[in-house]
Each structure stands twice: as C-alpha cells, then as structure tokens.
Amino acid sequence: MKQLNSYDFETKTTGTLEADFRNLPEKPHFDLMHQAVIVTRNNARAGTACAKTRSEVKFSTKKPWRQKGTGRARVGSRRSPIWVKGGVTFPPRPRDFSVSFPKKQRKLAFRSAFLMATEKENGLIVLKNFQVSDMKTKTVLNLLNKEEWSKRKTLVIYDESNGPIYYGLRNVQRFTPMQWQSVCTLDFVSHDCILITEEALNCLKERLENA
C-alpha cells in the first residue's frame, strides 16, 4: 500500500490517496531503466540519412581533359569526391537503429520507473474529479494553474473519459499530455512531475499487475 499525493478539483484541496500496487519491485532497477531509455531512443531514430556515391552522381563519363600535356593534375571523372558536386567518399546510408529488448526486462524497467516516481517527493500526483469540457488551451491551463506544476517539466497522464486534454496541452511548454496506454519508461524518467488522473491510475494499475 502506497500513499500518493492527490489534488481534488471539486473541493480545491490537496490530500493523500492510498493505492495498492501488487507487482512492483522492492527497489528500482536503474540499470534496466537506463537500458530501456537507450532502446526507446534508438528505436525512435528514422535512419533515413543518405548521400550519393561517385557511382550514383549524374555526370558525364567523359574524361574532362587529356592525361598529359595540359600542366594540370590528371583527372578521370567529374564524379570524383574532390570535385564540387561530386560523390561522397563514405556517405551515410539508410539504416535501422532499432535494438531488441527482452519483454520481461522491458516490463520490469517500466515498473521500476513507476516505483521511482511514487517514491520521489511530489513526483506523482493524482488528480481527482479532473474533467475538461472543451479542447481550448485556456480552459485546461485554468485548471492546472498551480505554480509547482507550471514551472516544472510535467507529464499529464489521462484517460479518454477525462476529456480532450491532449488538444488543450499539446502546444504548451513544460506540459506533455499522454494517454496511459502510451506511457513508457522514458516518459517517467524524463519528467520532474507526473500528474495522473484517478481514472488513468486505475487503468495503469491493471497494466502494472498484468505486466
């Protein structure tokens, strides 16, 4: 049983909330969390950088000038890498940066990151009775107007039943809105404060228990 900080939007008061997480480790596995972050960032790389070699550059195959008698250096092709608009010697090519990560280790890293967020002071705050009526940014920011949230890099985890939170926060600096299904280890590690709605916490609890 863990004591989590909470904020009730109905009564405008702060308090605590008891939550039981059955499948969390005794202590965070920092080595697996570090590996999960590297894997996530590598898998997000596009790997589409590409340049042409001398065989792919479109130029005439004619020798620019004769071999001897001109006083200039000998040259055989305009496609040479030392010429302007010539081919690249060792060009970047499209490649796959993705790295495999065992499923059990990935799940343990996710549970460790969640455990670390719950143990950090003001690291995880549960939002009770949090509902957004429309998708206007001003409406959402009027609700999340606490100074300790707006001045820190904050992750807002929500459920579809909480309203169109994503459209209200997607362009706001320091706020990262995300549904509970899409949260990963990197999201927990890279944010200073995590706000999670009560509905999203219940769904995430089932995800942690089944992980």
Steps between C-alpha positions, in 0.01 A plus 500: 500500500641838394408850606471726194448874499171607346317814400119517490364745243154484657605623843822676385697323772811285518514169683623144478371192328573139589569270207599135496746394230562127510766444236756770577862406581648566843741758360551662157728321253696796368708295258187370324347848499814637335494223241129560432564870437779420252281248319208743478716778360673270251170360376371854445784587261392522138833392349412664167825698449632430153759642259615392155824326419703579186318222316159657572578863412373598157790631296647419161749216497722696260851578620505879572834552325779292359745319723818686407613827357264745671706574811206420721452208731375185337131429548281222375144595599287794607340268757815501714436585868758782487295684237210730575169310472694175482413185691562452872783267601334324796140622483232432760256233387149412622531268799296350779597619849244289683623286790327194644412494869364192682134538595549409867780752538297770327205444733724495808661827388154657462393388847828629643448841340149519643629400843765772485234758413288401800796520738615842380368799696212655303602274215155346447176688569156352448237734354153427637182619326702640210277560199558721197188632330655627174832484318604862555847551643378779728244268659757232588759749625244662729460162666873423517597843634709386795848655500690181585350330191553776244864563596609136472516258210166331556350186350119485499366144476130482424221273387254561215223554755679812633431696181712643216806578715747433220366777276515750785858426605679383185652845430565605860860513611597278797178292473496163320153344471490124444248220531577229752536235225790688336711574809843334507810501721651800322194713582529433872875563503505819291238697698533669840131480595234250394131584517268205452123500513325258730342318206837462326659377824244219530568392140876528547473290815354214294778545246763474775337191652485324162854600406 
